[in-house]
Amino acid sequence: MRKSRSRTIVRPQIHARIFAALGDATRLSLVAKLCGGKPRSISQLTRGSRLTRQAITKHLRVLERAEIVHSFRTGRESLFALDPEPMDELKKYLDRVSAQWDQALSRLKAFVEE
């Protein structure tokens, strides 16, 4: 497995890459399949899909570039696993943005009620 990367609080380019990667239904489906924590092979991830192994592999590479998924070799097989750290960071980012909006709306409400 990989070592944990230290992350800064604000990484807009990384956040944008993650949002873009998750903006596709096939990739969201792959992330859901990997959420169980068990690494899966391409053939396991292709099962139940109309897509080819090659198409699934392309989607997995997008998820890898977004640092959501990582792969490793076991014998002749590549296994893919979800890395929850970027998703956790993204959740924290969205929580901060949500808090900022809540504050802005509270200020607007106070202004309008005056």
C-alpha positions, 0 to 999 in steps of 0.5 A: 500500500502507499504511504499517506500524503500530507495534504494542505487545506486548500487545493483547488486544482486537486478538488476540481480534478476529483469533482471532474472524475466523479462527474461521470456515472461510470466512474461513480459506479466504479467508486461505489464498487470499490467502497467495500474496501476490498481491492478488485480486478478489472474483470471483477469491476467489469462484471455486470457492465455493458462496457469493455475491460478497456473502457473500464480501464480508461475510467480507472485511469481517470480515477487514478489521476484524481488520486481517488483510486490506486492500482497494484500488481498481484501476479499477472493481475492489476488490482484497484483499490479506493483511497478514501483520503482524497474523498475525506479531504473533499468532504472537509472542503465542502463542509467549509464551503457550506459553513461559509454559505450559512454565514453569508445567508445569516448575514443577509437574513439579518440585513433584510430583517433590519 
